[in-house]
């Protein structure tokens, strides 16, 4: 696991988004690196998502958990970051996830956008 830089930690601690699991809404969270680029975890605020312990563990055993966290991170990715990490087609990956799990947009709107 890649350590989260102090500047990213500070930004995360100031953001209310990180106060509840973005998958189930639980209020005790861990931080999950949801995106990789070039073989390593992205250490950017948008690429780290809040997950309760159960949802965080589910990443290793449940494919939809991993894809959901990836979907959330891509959805929160600023446009300039998509340019910075342009070798990967983030929009195509998001589209693939939505096609495979159409309810993710509903869950995202419930736990993330509200």
PyMOL commands that set and color helices and strands:
alter all, ss='L'
color gray80, all
select helices_A, chain A and resi 6-14+16-19+45-47+53-58+63-76+79-84+90-100+104-111
alter helices_A, ss='H'
color red, helices_A
select strands_A, chain A and resi 30-33+36-37+40-41+48-51
alter strands_A, ss='S'
color yellow, strands_A
deselect
rebuild
show_as cartoon
